Amino acid sequence: MDRRSFLRNSTLGAGAAAASTLAAPAYAQGKRTLTMVTTWSRGLAGVHDAAERVATIITEMTDGQLTVDLKAAGELVGAFEVFDAVTAGQADMYHGADYYFVGQHPGYAFFTAVPFGLTAQEQVNWYYFDGGMELHDELGQIFGLKSFLGGNTGAQSGGWFRNEITGPEDFNGLKFRMPGLGGQALGKLGASVQNIPGGEVYQALSSGAIDGTEWIGPWADEKAGFQEITKIYYTAGFHEPGASLSVATNRDVFDSLSPAHQKIVEIASAEAHQWNLGQFLSANGAALQRLQSSGVTIREFPDSVWDAFGKASAEVHAENMGDDLYKRIHDSAMASMKSSSAWIKTSSGTYVAQRDRVLG
């Protein structure tokens, strides 16, 4: 039985299928409205912007023939319910971070970020030229989805902590928010890992429900207000070196679109990916300076912690290698990363190091 049949025949699927009668794409005077649900609270810096960007571009490029009705997290379904809402037909499409859905298949992590994985540029190289897009599509077919990359945060920060991290042992018993395979790796260091939607992280940290959190980077973190709670900030993390966001459309809905409108969904997603990456990277430098001016101290994890991150991450990958599709996605991404990084290190990597040395 495939995933779509399972959903329709399970208790969850039956409920979602009942709701799907409300979600068939609406038509008015030859025009069509698609409902987009997201994993983001309305106004959440950068990530919700990317979802809005996709929705706006689709509407504008189709001259209003397709209108995307964006529903933020909680407005139709909860942040982590968007995947099942779209596979079951309760909504037409979602915008989110696919690593929230590793419970459906661990391979989804690669289309956001995995520990010690691809940078944003390496992700693009793999996705468009080394088989990543085809693997994303193969994975989506299992669940009745047509998916594209639709945003990118760039490299994410190591996170906010109430106390300094001096060694791997400091993670033992630490209540920490981190989704995806990175969270699974922290769990191997003894952390009590929490997967909390972005719009709820500030309250969890403020109340003491968690001891620390990663979110995105200086700009989004500043907007979230974490500096009001703690001043200890690790700016380099192992878990998300170039986190992509995704647009996924119910496959039956996607197939019902004209070829021109299908291509517009693809192009809108790709444009939002590059626009969003520029948005984050252009804003992070000034935000970091503001955070430091407010008393935030910038830290780096010691080598012993990085080594522990590496060991734990390798164990997480190894545990999933028994799944053929996961292994093929992993091997494809790692081969592309190795190939891309060989040139990047010797070209732009060397250039940036020399530029900084010469210009001071």
N, C-alpha and C positions, 0 to 999 in steps of 0.2 A: 504493500500500500504506500503510495507516495504521500508527501507531506500535506498536500492540499486535500486529499481524501481523508487523511487522518484528522485534520482540523474540522472538516465538515461533520465527522462522525464522533468526535470527542465531545465531552461536556462543554469545554471552552469553545470548541468550534461551532457547536449547536447554537450557543448564545450569540456568537459573532455572526453566524449565518443569518440568524433572525434579524440582527441589527442591519445586515447588509441590504435589506430591502429599502432602507432609508438612504443608502449610499450610492446607488446607481448614478453615474454621471448625469447631472441635470441638464436639460436642453431648454432653450428659450430662443425662438426666432432664429433657428439654425445655429445658435451658439451653445457652447457646452461649458459647464463648470466642473472642475476637478477639485475634490477636497484633499488638501495636504495636511497631514498631522505631523508633528515634530517632537523631538525629544527635548526641545528647549522651551523654557519659560519665555513669555513675551518680553522683548527688550533685552534679553541676555546678550551681553556685548559680544559681537563678532559672530557667534554661532547662529543666533537668531537672525542676524543681518544676512547671513549666507542663505538661509531659507527664504527670507523675503526677496533677496536678489533673484533667486531661481523663479519664484512665483511671478515677480514683476516682469522678468525678461520673457517668460513664456507668454504672458498676457500681451505684452507689447509686440513681440515678434509675430504673433498670430493675428494681430490687429483686432484683438478681443474675441476672436473665434473660440479660443480657449481662455477661460478665466480660472485662475487658481485661487481657491478660497483657503487661506492658511489658518490652521488651528494650532495655537501654541499648546504646549504640554498642559494637560488638565482641562482644556476647553472642550474636547470631544472624548479623548482617552488620555490615560496617564502617560508620562514620558517613556516608560519602558514597555508600554502596551502597543506602541505604534506598529511594530513588526507584525504582530498577529492581527491587528486591525486591518492592515493592508492585504495580508495574505488571505484573510477571510472575506474581504470585500466590504468591510465596514467603512473604510476610507479608500481613496483612489491611489494615494501616494504618500510617502513619508520623506522627511529630511531628518537625518540624524547621524550618529556615530555608530557604525556597524559593529564595533567591538562590544557594544551593549548586548549583542545578540549571540555571543559565543555559546550560550545555552542551547540555541537552535543548531549551531554548528561552529566549532572552534575556528574553522577557516575564515569566518567573518572578521576575525581580529586583524587580518592582514590588510583589510580594506579601510581600516582606521590606522592602527599602528601596532607593532609588536615590540617587545623588549629587544634592544640591540638590533633593531631593524632599519628600515629605509628612512632616509631624510626626505623632505618634501620633494626635492628635485629627483632623487633616486626613485621615489614612488611614481612620479610622472613618467620617468624613463621606462620603468617596469610595466606600468599600466598601459601605456599607449604603444610601446614598441617591443616588449619582451613577454607578452602573453597575459599580463595581469587583467586586462579588460575581459578577455575571453574566459578566464577562470572565474571572475566576478559573475559573468553571465551564466556560466555552468552552475555555479553555486545557487544563483537566483532561480534557475529553472526548477530546482528541487522544491522550492517554496512558492512558486508561482509569482516571481518578481522579475522585473527588468530594472537593473541597477546601473548607476553611473556615479563617478566621483562628483561631488558638488560642493566642495569647500576644503580648506586646509588651514590649520592653525600655525604651521611651522613647528619647530622644536618646542616641546613643552617643558615647563620648569619642574624641578624635583619636588617642590612643594613647601608648605608652611608647617612649621613644627613649634610646639610649645617649649621644647628643650633641644639643645644641640645634639646632633648625631655624631658620636665619636667612634662607633664601631658597629658591626652587624648585630651585636647583642642588644643594641638599643631598640631594635624593631620588635623584640620579643614582648608580646602582650600589648603592643601599641595599637590603638584603635585608629585606623587610617583609611581614608577614602581614596580608592584607586580602582577603576574598572578594568576589564579586559585581562589579557594574559599577564600584564604587569602586576595587577592585583594578585593573581595566582602565585606569581613569583614572590611577592612580599609575604604571602601566607606561608611560604616555605621557610621564611626567616622568623616565623612565629608571630607575625602581625595578625591582628583581628581586622580583616579587610572588609570595608563597607562599600557597597555600590549605591551611591546616592545621586539622584538627579541634580543637575547643576543648580537649579533654582532653589534647592533645599540645603545646599552645602554650608552657606553662611550660618544658618540657624543651628545646624548640627555642630559646627565648630564652636560657635559662641556659647552653646548650652553645655558643652563638654561631652556631648554624645560621641564625638570623635576627638582624638588627640592631635590630629593633623590631617592635612588634605593636599592633594595636587588638584589643580584646576586646569589652567591653560598656560598663561604667561603674564608678564608684568601688566600689560594693558587691561586684559580681561580680569585678572586677579585684583587689580586696583579698583576697577569698577565694581567688583563683587564686595570689596571692603574688608578683605582678610587682614589687611594691615591694622585694622582697628582692634583685632583680637590678639595677634602675636606679631613680633618683629623679627622672627627668625625665618629666613627665606633661602631655600636652596634653588639656584637658578638653572642648574643642569640636571636633567633626569635621564634615567635609563629606559624609561617605559614608553615614551612617545616622541621619537626623534623627528617626526614629520606627520602629524595626525591629520588624516583625511576625513572628510564628512561625505555622506552619500545621499543621493536621491534614488529612491526605489519606488517604482510604479507597479501596481497590480498588473500582472502580465496580460490578463484578459483585457483590461482597460487599455494597456499600451498597444496591444495588437489591434484594438478597435479604432485607434487613431489613424489618420491618413499618414502616408510615408513622410510628407512634409512636416506634419506636426510631431511625428516621432523624432525626426531629425532636430526639430526645434527644442524638444525636451533634452536631447543629448547635448546640443550646443549650449543651451542655457545652463546646464549643469557644469559643463567644462568652463564656461566663462566665469561662473560664480566661484569655481575652485581657484582660478588664478586671481580673481579680484579679491577673494577672501584672504588668500595667502599674503598678498600685498597689504591688505588692511591691517592684518596682525603685525607683520614685520615692520611696517612703517610706524606703527604706534608704540611698539614695545620699548624702544630706546628711551624716549622721553618719559614714558611711564616708569621705567626703572629708576631714572634720576629722581623723579618725584617721590618714589617710594623710599629711596635712600635719604632724601631730604627730610622725610617724615620720621626718620629714626629706624627704618628697617635695615637690618644687617644682612649682607649678602654672603652666603656660605657655599662651599663646595664639599661634597662628600669625600671622605678620605679614601685612599686606594683600597683599603681593606673592605670598605662597603661596596665599592664598585666591583671588586672581585666576587663578593657574595651575591651581588645582583646578577653577575654573569653566570655563576654556577646555578643559582636558582632558576634563572630564565632558561638555561639549557635543559634543566630537568622538566620544566613545563612543556617545552617543545617536544622532548622525547616521549612524554606521556601521551601525546596526541598523534604520534607518527604511525600508529596502527590504523588510522583512518586514511584510506588511499587518497581521497581528495585533499585532505589536510596536507598530507605529505607532498603531493604534487604542487599545491599552492606554496608551501614552505620552500621546497627545493627551487621552484621557479623564481620566487622573490629573492632568495639568497644568492642564486647564480647571477641574477641581474644586478643586485647590489654589489657583488664582488667585481663584476665587469665595469659598472659605472664608477665605482669609487676609485678604481685604479687610475682612471683619467682625471677625475675631479681632484684627487689629492695632488697629482703632479702638475696640474694646470692652475685652476683657480685657488686651490689650497695654498700652493707655493706663492702665487701672486699676492693673496691677501696677507700672508705672513710678511712678505717683503715690503708690501705697501705700508703696512703698519710700522715696520722697522724704519723705513726711509722717511715717512711723514711724521713719525713720532706719535 
